[in-house]
Amino acid sequence: MVTVTFCFVIFNLFVITQVYLSRKVDMEIKVHHQTELPFPAVTICNMNPYRRSAIENSPMFKTQKTNIQKRTSTKKTRHKRATGVWFCMYE
């Protein structure tokens, strides 16, 4: 009985493998590395509407900055974080 079951499993694995390998590939990816690229004739400008100077001059930002710096929970966790929104603006 064990031999028959084992042969049945081997046969099914063989059939499933044949079906899998007979299927065509739908997608093929080729990577081509180009060593030289032409320099673009377009100047790339920063179109970001958020400016650091505009944020620093905002009274709401100054109030929030003061509130965050005075909180004890901020002081306790400040050394654990590498960066944050406020930290990034003042680097």
Backbone atoms as SQL, in Angstrom:
CREATE TABLE atoms (id INTEGER PRIMARY KEY, chain TEXT, resi INTEGER, resn TEXT, atom TEXT, x REAL, y REAL, z REAL);
INSERT INTO atoms VALUES
  (1, 'A', 1, 'MET', 'N', 0.820, -1.194, 0.000),
  (2, 'A', 1, 'MET', 'CA', 0.000, 0.000, 0.000),
  (3, 'A', 1, 'MET', 'C', 0.868, 1.264, 0.000),
  (4, 'A', 2, 'VAL', 'N', 1.918, 1.255, 0.802),
  (5, 'A', 2, 'VAL', 'CA', 2.810, 2.404, 0.876),
  (6, 'A', 2, 'VAL', 'C', 3.514, 2.596, -0.467),
  (7, 'A', 3, 'THR', 'N', 3.900, 1.521, -1.100),
  (8, 'A', 3, 'THR', 'CA', 4.583, 1.597, -2.386),
  (9, 'A', 3, 'THR', 'C', 3.667, 2.185, -3.456),
  (10, 'A', 4, 'VAL', 'N', 2.431, 1.782, -3.462),
  (11, 'A', 4, 'VAL', 'CA', 1.464, 2.295, -4.436),
  (12, 'A', 4, 'VAL', 'C', 1.245, 3.795, -4.211),
  (13, 'A', 5, 'THR', 'N', 1.110, 4.209, -2.966),
  (14, 'A', 5, 'THR', 'CA', 0.913, 5.619, -2.638),
  (15, 'A', 5, 'THR', 'C', 2.141, 6.435, -3.041),
  (16, 'A', 6, 'PHE', 'N', 3.308, 5.919, -2.753),
  (17, 'A', 6, 'PHE', 'CA', 4.540, 6.608, -3.114),
  (18, 'A', 6, 'PHE', 'C', 4.651, 6.772, -4.635),
  (19, 'A', 7, 'CYS', 'N', 4.352, 5.723, -5.377),
  (20, 'A', 7, 'CYS', 'CA', 4.387, 5.796, -6.841),
  (21, 'A', 7, 'CYS', 'C', 3.359, 6.803, -7.357),
  (22, 'A', 8, 'PHE', 'N', 2.192, 6.845, -6.756),
  (23, 'A', 8, 'PHE', 'CA', 1.157, 7.799, -7.151),
  (24, 'A', 8, 'PHE', 'C', 1.629, 9.241, -6.926),
  (25, 'A', 9, 'VAL', 'N', 2.273, 9.511, -5.807),
  (26, 'A', 9, 'VAL', 'CA', 2.785, 10.848, -5.502),
  (27, 'A', 9, 'VAL', 'C', 3.876, 11.232, -6.499),
  (28, 'A', 10, 'ILE', 'N', 4.785, 10.334, -6.781),
  (29, 'A', 10, 'ILE', 'CA', 5.864, 10.601, -7.731),
  (30, 'A', 10, 'ILE', 'C', 5.287, 10.879, -9.120),
  (31, 'A', 11, 'PHE', 'N', 4.316, 10.078, -9.538),
  (32, 'A', 11, 'PHE', 'CA', 3.684, 10.284, -10.843),
  (33, 'A', 11, 'PHE', 'C', 3.009, 11.660, -10.914),
  (34, 'A', 12, 'ASN', 'N', 2.280, 12.033, -9.875),
  (35, 'A', 12, 'ASN', 'CA', 1.607, 13.337, -9.859),
  (36, 'A', 12, 'ASN', 'C', 2.610, 14.492, -9.862),
  (37, 'A', 13, 'LEU', 'N', 3.686, 14.360, -9.124),
  (38, 'A', 13, 'LEU', 'CA', 4.722, 15.393, -9.143),
  (39, 'A', 13, 'LEU', 'C', 5.321, 15.537, -10.541),
  (40, 'A', 14, 'PHE', 'N', 5.542, 14.433, -11.208),
  (41, 'A', 14, 'PHE', 'CA', 6.074, 14.463, -12.563),
  (42, 'A', 14, 'PHE', 'C', 5.104, 15.170, -13.520),
  (43, 'A', 15, 'VAL', 'N', 3.828, 14.825, -13.438),
  (44, 'A', 15, 'VAL', 'CA', 2.819, 15.437, -14.312),
  (45, 'A', 15, 'VAL', 'C', 2.697, 16.938, -14.038),
  (46, 'A', 16, 'ILE', 'N', 2.650, 17.320, -12.783),
  (47, 'A', 16, 'ILE', 'CA', 2.526, 18.738, -12.423),
  (48, 'A', 16, 'ILE', 'C', 3.755, 19.511, -12.895),
  (49, 'A', 17, 'THR', 'N', 4.930, 18.941, -12.759),
  (50, 'A', 17, 'THR', 'CA', 6.156, 19.590, -13.207),
  (51, 'A', 17, 'THR', 'C', 6.151, 19.761, -14.723),
  (52, 'A', 18, 'GLN', 'N', 5.705, 18.755, -15.449),
  (53, 'A', 18, 'GLN', 'CA', 5.636, 18.851, -16.911),
  (54, 'A', 18, 'GLN', 'C', 4.665, 19.943, -17.357),
  (55, 'A', 19, 'VAL', 'N', 3.530, 20.039, -16.697),
  (56, 'A', 19, 'VAL', 'CA', 2.553, 21.083, -17.033),
  (57, 'A', 19, 'VAL', 'C', 3.138, 22.458, -16.738),
  (58, 'A', 20, 'TYR', 'N', 3.798, 22.603, -15.617),
  (59, 'A', 20, 'TYR', 'CA', 4.399, 23.887, -15.243),
  (60, 'A', 20, 'TYR', 'C', 5.476, 24.307, -16.244),
  (61, 'A', 21, 'LEU', 'N', 6.336, 23.389, -16.628),
  (62, 'A', 21, 'LEU', 'CA', 7.429, 23.711, -17.538),
  (63, 'A', 21, 'LEU', 'C', 6.969, 23.909, -18.980),
  (64, 'A', 22, 'SER', 'N', 5.807, 23.410, -19.337),
  (65, 'A', 22, 'SER', 'CA', 5.323, 23.551, -20.711),
  (66, 'A', 22, 'SER', 'C', 4.677, 24.906, -20.979),
  (67, 'A', 23, 'ARG', 'N', 4.406, 25.672, -19.963),
  (68, 'A', 23, 'ARG', 'CA', 3.764, 26.981, -20.149),
  (69, 'A', 23, 'ARG', 'C', 4.765, 27.991, -20.682),
  (70, 'A', 24, 'LYS', 'N', 4.245, 28.888, -21.535),
  (71, 'A', 24, 'LYS', 'CA', 5.096, 29.905, -22.127),
  (72, 'A', 24, 'LYS', 'C', 5.318, 31.048, -21.143),
  (73, 'A', 25, 'VAL', 'N', 6.413, 31.757, -21.367),
  (74, 'A', 25, 'VAL', 'CA', 6.728, 32.925, -20.551),
  (75, 'A', 25, 'VAL', 'C', 5.975, 34.113, -21.131),
  (76, 'A', 26, 'ASP', 'N', 5.243, 34.827, -20.282),
  (77, 'A', 26, 'ASP', 'CA', 4.467, 35.972, -20.746),
  (78, 'A', 26, 'ASP', 'C', 5.290, 37.247, -20.803),
  (79, 'A', 27, 'MET', 'N', 6.351, 37.315, -20.044),
  (80, 'A', 27, 'MET', 'CA', 7.112, 38.546, -19.963),
  (81, 'A', 27, 'MET', 'C', 8.600, 38.214, -19.910),
  (82, 'A', 28, 'GLU', 'N', 9.366, 39.026, -20.601),
  (83, 'A', 28, 'GLU', 'CA', 10.810, 38.851, -20.584),
  (84, 'A', 28, 'GLU', 'C', 11.437, 40.222, -20.373),
  (85, 'A', 29, 'ILE', 'N', 12.389, 40.315, -19.470),
  (86, 'A', 29, 'ILE', 'CA', 13.027, 41.583, -19.135),
  (87, 'A', 29, 'ILE', 'C', 14.491, 41.518, -19.548),
  (88, 'A', 30, 'LYS', 'N', 14.905, 42.546, -20.266),
  (89, 'A', 30, 'LYS', 'CA', 16.314, 42.665, -20.636),
  (90, 'A', 30, 'LYS', 'C', 16.819, 43.992, -20.106),
  (91, 'A', 31, 'VAL', 'N', 17.949, 43.972, -19.448),
  (92, 'A', 31, 'VAL', 'CA', 18.547, 45.179, -18.894),
  (93, 'A', 31, 'VAL', 'C', 19.722, 45.577, -19.771),
  (94, 'A', 32, 'HIS', 'N', 19.696, 46.830, -20.204),
  (95, 'A', 32, 'HIS', 'CA', 20.781, 47.353, -21.032),
  (96, 'A', 32, 'HIS', 'C', 21.354, 48.573, -20.332),
  (97, 'A', 33, 'HIS', 'N', 22.616, 48.511, -19.985),
  (98, 'A', 33, 'HIS', 'CA', 23.280, 49.629, -19.318),
  (99, 'A', 33, 'HIS', 'C', 23.951, 50.506, -20.363),
  (100, 'A', 34, 'GLN', 'N', 23.580, 51.771, -20.360),
  (101, 'A', 34, 'GLN', 'CA', 24.177, 52.718, -21.293),
  (102, 'A', 34, 'GLN', 'C', 25.228, 53.522, -20.542),
  (103, 'A', 35, 'THR', 'N', 26.425, 53.556, -21.081),
  (104, 'A', 35, 'THR', 'CA', 27.521, 54.226, -20.374),
  (105, 'A', 35, 'THR', 'C', 27.486, 55.736, -20.543),
  (106, 'A', 36, 'GLU', 'N', 26.974, 56.232, -21.661),
  (107, 'A', 36, 'GLU', 'CA', 26.917, 57.672, -21.884),
  (108, 'A', 36, 'GLU', 'C', 25.484, 58.097, -22.164),
  (109, 'A', 37, 'LEU', 'N', 25.094, 59.190, -21.545),
  (110, 'A', 37, 'LEU', 'CA', 23.772, 59.754, -21.772),
  (111, 'A', 37, 'LEU', 'C', 23.927, 61.199, -22.212),
  (112, 'A', 38, 'PRO', 'N', 23.119, 61.645, -23.166),
  (113, 'A', 38, 'PRO', 'CA', 23.207, 63.051, -23.572),
  (114, 'A', 38, 'PRO', 'C', 22.695, 63.956, -22.460),
  (115, 'A', 39, 'PHE', 'N', 23.368, 65.080, -22.275),
  (116, 'A', 39, 'PHE', 'CA', 22.965, 66.024, -21.236),
  (117, 'A', 39, 'PHE', 'C', 21.664, 66.698, -21.657),
  (118, 'A', 40, 'PRO', 'N', 20.671, 66.770, -20.778),
  (119, 'A', 40, 'PRO', 'CA', 19.386, 67.354, -21.180),
  (120, 'A', 40, 'PRO', 'C', 19.501, 68.863, -21.390),
  (121, 'A', 41, 'ALA', 'N', 18.719, 69.362, -22.326),
  (122, 'A', 41, 'ALA', 'CA', 18.708, 70.787, -22.621),
  (123, 'A', 41, 'ALA', 'C', 17.653, 71.506, -21.794),
  (124, 'A', 42, 'VAL', 'N', 17.134, 70.840, -20.786),
  (125, 'A', 42, 'VAL', 'CA', 16.078, 71.400, -19.946),
  (126, 'A', 42, 'VAL', 'C', 16.638, 71.627, -18.550),
  (127, 'A', 43, 'THR', 'N', 16.332, 72.763, -17.972),
  (128, 'A', 43, 'THR', 'CA', 16.728, 73.047, -16.601),
  (129, 'A', 43, 'THR', 'C', 15.638, 72.559, -15.665),
  (130, 'A', 44, 'ILE', 'N', 16.021, 71.805, -14.671),
  (131, 'A', 44, 'ILE', 'CA', 15.050, 71.281, -13.711),
  (132, 'A', 44, 'ILE', 'C', 14.984, 72.237, -12.534),
  (133, 'A', 45, 'CYS', 'N', 13.797, 72.781, -12.294),
  (134, 'A', 45, 'CYS', 'CA', 13.601, 73.743, -11.212),
  (135, 'A', 45, 'CYS', 'C', 12.830, 73.093, -10.070),
  (136, 'A', 46, 'ASN', 'N', 13.081, 73.571, -8.885),
  (137, 'A', 46, 'ASN', 'CA', 12.347, 73.098, -7.723),
  (138, 'A', 46, 'ASN', 'C', 10.982, 73.774, -7.710),
  (139, 'A', 47, 'MET', 'N', 9.939, 72.998, -7.958),
  (140, 'A', 47, 'MET', 'CA', 8.580, 73.538, -7.989),
  (141, 'A', 47, 'MET', 'C', 7.855, 73.266, -6.674),
  (142, 'A', 48, 'ASN', 'N', 8.595, 72.955, -5.638),
  (143, 'A', 48, 'ASN', 'CA', 8.018, 72.659, -4.333),
  (144, 'A', 48, 'ASN', 'C', 7.402, 73.934, -3.755),
  (145, 'A', 49, 'PRO', 'N', 6.088, 73.924, -3.446),
  (146, 'A', 49, 'PRO', 'CA', 5.457, 75.141, -2.927),
  (147, 'A', 49, 'PRO', 'C', 5.818, 75.433, -1.474),
  (148, 'A', 50, 'TYR', 'N', 6.429, 74.496, -0.778),
  (149, 'A', 50, 'TYR', 'CA', 6.764, 74.684, 0.629),
  (150, 'A', 50, 'TYR', 'C', 8.183, 75.228, 0.750),
  (151, 'A', 51, 'ARG', 'N', 8.317, 76.372, 1.323),
  (152, 'A', 51, 'ARG', 'CA', 9.619, 77.002, 1.493),
  (153, 'A', 51, 'ARG', 'C', 9.958, 77.078, 2.976),
  (154, 'A', 52, 'ARG', 'N', 11.186, 76.830, 3.303),
  (155, 'A', 52, 'ARG', 'CA', 11.625, 76.870, 4.696),
  (156, 'A', 52, 'ARG', 'C', 11.460, 78.273, 5.282),
  (157, 'A', 53, 'SER', 'N', 11.803, 79.293, 4.505),
  (158, 'A', 53, 'SER', 'CA', 11.694, 80.664, 5.012),
  (159, 'A', 53, 'SER', 'C', 10.243, 81.038, 5.298),
  (160, 'A', 54, 'ALA', 'N', 9.316, 80.572, 4.469),
  (161, 'A', 54, 'ALA', 'CA', 7.900, 80.882, 4.700),
  (162, 'A', 54, 'ALA', 'C', 7.394, 80.194, 5.961),
  (163, 'A', 55, 'ILE', 'N', 7.862, 78.995, 6.216),
  (164, 'A', 55, 'ILE', 'CA', 7.427, 78.271, 7.413),
  (165, 'A', 55, 'ILE', 'C', 8.026, 78.909, 8.663),
  (166, 'A', 56, 'GLU', 'N', 9.290, 79.278, 8.608),
  (167, 'A', 56, 'GLU', 'CA', 9.937, 79.868, 9.783),
  (168, 'A', 56, 'GLU', 'C', 9.310, 81.198, 10.178),
  (169, 'A', 57, 'ASN', 'N', 8.807, 81.960, 9.215),
  (170, 'A', 57, 'ASN', 'CA', 8.199, 83.257, 9.505),
  (171, 'A', 57, 'ASN', 'C', 6.737, 83.157, 9.920),
  (172, 'A', 58, 'SER', 'N', 6.182, 81.979, 9.872),
  (173, 'A', 58, 'SER', 'CA', 4.778, 81.794, 10.228),
  (174, 'A', 58, 'SER', 'C', 4.612, 81.834, 11.745),
  (175, 'A', 59, 'PRO', 'N', 3.673, 82.647, 12.269),
  (176, 'A', 59, 'PRO', 'CA', 3.462, 82.689, 13.719),
  (177, 'A', 59, 'PRO', 'C', 2.951, 81.353, 14.269),
  (178, 'A', 60, 'MET', 'N', 2.149, 80.640, 13.481),
  (179, 'A', 60, 'MET', 'CA', 1.647, 79.344, 13.940),
  (180, 'A', 60, 'MET', 'C', 2.802, 78.353, 14.117),
  (181, 'A', 61, 'PHE', 'N', 3.760, 78.377, 13.201),
  (182, 'A', 61, 'PHE', 'CA', 4.910, 77.491, 13.308),
  (183, 'A', 61, 'PHE', 'C', 5.735, 77.815, 14.550),
  (184, 'A', 62, 'LYS', 'N', 5.941, 79.093, 14.804),
  (185, 'A', 62, 'LYS', 'CA', 6.721, 79.492, 15.981),
  (186, 'A', 62, 'LYS', 'C', 6.040, 79.038, 17.265),
  (187, 'A', 63, 'THR', 'N', 4.713, 79.151, 17.321),
  (188, 'A', 63, 'THR', 'CA', 3.968, 78.701, 18.500),
  (189, 'A', 63, 'THR', 'C', 4.094, 77.194, 18.671),
  (190, 'A', 64, 'GLN', 'N', 3.902, 76.457, 17.596),
  (191, 'A', 64, 'GLN', 'CA', 3.987, 74.999, 17.670),
  (192, 'A', 64, 'GLN', 'C', 5.394, 74.544, 18.025),
  (193, 'A', 65, 'LYS', 'N', 6.393, 75.209, 17.470),
  (194, 'A', 65, 'LYS', 'CA', 7.782, 74.859, 17.775),
  (195, 'A', 65, 'LYS', 'C', 8.066, 75.050, 19.260),
  (196, 'A', 66, 'THR', 'N', 7.584, 76.153, 19.805),
  (197, 'A', 66, 'THR', 'CA', 7.781, 76.428, 21.226),
  (198, 'A', 66, 'THR', 'C', 7.062, 75.390, 22.073),
  (199, 'A', 67, 'ASN', 'N', 5.848, 75.041, 21.698),
  (200, 'A', 67, 'ASN', 'CA', 5.087, 74.048, 22.455),
  (201, 'A', 67, 'ASN', 'C', 5.772, 72.689, 22.442),
  (202, 'A', 68, 'ILE', 'N', 6.305, 72.298, 21.313),
  (203, 'A', 68, 'ILE', 'CA', 6.960, 70.993, 21.215),
  (204, 'A', 68, 'ILE', 'C', 8.249, 70.975, 22.020),
  (205, 'A', 69, 'GLN', 'N', 9.015, 72.057, 21.978),
  (206, 'A', 69, 'GLN', 'CA', 10.286, 72.076, 22.695),
  (207, 'A', 69, 'GLN', 'C', 10.092, 72.078, 24.207),
  (208, 'A', 70, 'LYS', 'N', 8.959, 72.568, 24.709),
  (209, 'A', 70, 'LYS', 'CA', 8.731, 72.635, 26.149),
  (210, 'A', 70, 'LYS', 'C', 8.152, 71.350, 26.727),
  (211, 'A', 71, 'ARG', 'N', 7.671, 70.461, 25.904),
  (212, 'A', 71, 'ARG', 'CA', 7.053, 69.232, 26.407),
  (213, 'A', 71, 'ARG', 'C', 8.109, 68.290, 26.972),
  (214, 'A', 72, 'THR', 'N', 7.830, 67.707, 28.108),
  (215, 'A', 72, 'THR', 'CA', 8.792, 66.779, 28.714),
  (216, 'A', 72, 'THR', 'C', 8.865, 65.476, 27.933),
  (217, 'A', 73, 'SER', 'N', 7.749, 65.047, 27.340),
  (218, 'A', 73, 'SER', 'CA', 7.789, 63.807, 26.562),
  (219, 'A', 73, 'SER', 'C', 8.680, 63.969, 25.336),
  (220, 'A', 74, 'THR', 'N', 8.710, 65.168, 24.764),
  (221, 'A', 74, 'THR', 'CA', 9.597, 65.419, 23.627),
  (222, 'A', 74, 'THR', 'C', 11.047, 65.355, 24.071),
  (223, 'A', 75, 'LYS', 'N', 11.343, 65.923, 25.213),
  (224, 'A', 75, 'LYS', 'CA', 12.718, 65.907, 25.710),
  (225, 'A', 75, 'LYS', 'C', 13.187, 64.486, 26.000),
  (226, 'A', 76, 'LYS', 'N', 12.269, 63.650, 26.517),
  (227, 'A', 76, 'LYS', 'CA', 12.651, 62.275, 26.854),
  (228, 'A', 76, 'LYS', 'C', 12.915, 61.435, 25.612),
  (229, 'A', 77, 'THR', 'N', 12.159, 61.684, 24.549),
  (230, 'A', 77, 'THR', 'CA', 12.296, 60.844, 23.357),
  (231, 'A', 77, 'THR', 'C', 13.175, 61.445, 22.279),
  (232, 'A', 78, 'ARG', 'N', 13.619, 62.673, 22.447),
  (233, 'A', 78, 'ARG', 'CA', 14.399, 63.344, 21.404),
  (234, 'A', 78, 'ARG', 'C', 15.678, 62.582, 21.079),
  (235, 'A', 79, 'HIS', 'N', 16.342, 62.054, 22.080),
  (236, 'A', 79, 'HIS', 'CA', 17.610, 61.364, 21.829),
  (237, 'A', 79, 'HIS', 'C', 17.401, 60.009, 21.158),
  (238, 'A', 80, 'LYS', 'N', 16.176, 59.483, 21.168),
  (239, 'A', 80, 'LYS', 'CA', 15.914, 58.177, 20.562),
  (240, 'A', 80, 'LYS', 'C', 15.647, 58.269, 19.064),
  (241, 'A', 81, 'ARG', 'N', 15.248, 59.431, 18.574),
  (242, 'A', 81, 'ARG', 'CA', 14.914, 59.582, 17.161),
  (243, 'A', 81, 'ARG', 'C', 16.069, 60.235, 16.417),
  (244, 'A', 82, 'ALA', 'N', 16.339, 59.705, 15.235),
  (245, 'A', 82, 'ALA', 'CA', 17.414, 60.280, 14.426),
  (246, 'A', 82, 'ALA', 'C', 16.970, 61.584, 13.786),
  (247, 'A', 83, 'THR', 'N', 15.786, 61.600, 13.217),
  (248, 'A', 83, 'THR', 'CA', 15.280, 62.809, 12.573),
  (249, 'A', 83, 'THR', 'C', 13.799, 62.940, 12.848),
  (250, 'A', 84, 'GLY', 'N', 13.304, 64.115, 12.635),
  (251, 'A', 84, 'GLY', 'CA', 11.883, 64.387, 12.761),
  (252, 'A', 84, 'GLY', 'C', 11.571, 65.624, 11.959),
  (253, 'A', 85, 'VAL', 'N', 10.315, 65.991, 11.861),
  (254, 'A', 85, 'VAL', 'CA', 9.935, 67.144, 11.053),
  (255, 'A', 85, 'VAL', 'C', 10.618, 68.396, 11.556),
  (256, 'A', 86, 'TRP', 'N', 10.546, 68.645, 12.848),
  (257, 'A', 86, 'TRP', 'CA', 11.114, 69.872, 13.399),
  (258, 'A', 86, 'TRP', 'C', 12.636, 69.832, 13.354),
  (259, 'A', 87, 'PHE', 'N', 13.206, 68.670, 13.621),
  (260, 'A', 87, 'PHE', 'CA', 14.658, 68.534, 13.621),
  (261, 'A', 87, 'PHE', 'C', 15.222, 68.778, 12.223),
  (262, 'A', 88, 'CYS', 'N', 14.546, 68.267, 11.198),
  (263, 'A', 88, 'CYS', 'CA', 15.027, 68.424, 9.823),
  (264, 'A', 88, 'CYS', 'C', 15.008, 69.876, 9.384),
  (265, 'A', 89, 'MET', 'N', 14.035, 70.640, 9.857),
  (266, 'A', 89, 'MET', 'CA', 13.933, 72.028, 9.430),
  (267, 'A', 89, 'MET', 'C', 15.018, 72.896, 10.039),
  (268, 'A', 90, 'TYR', 'N', 15.580, 72.466, 11.147),
  (269, 'A', 90, 'TYR', 'CA', 16.558, 73.299, 11.837),
  (270, 'A', 90, 'TYR', 'C', 17.961, 72.750, 11.779),
  (271, 'A', 91, 'GLU', 'N', 18.226, 71.830, 10.894),
  (272, 'A', 91, 'GLU', 'CA', 19.587, 71.324, 10.750),
  (273, 'A', 91, 'GLU', 'C', 20.428, 72.290, 9.962);
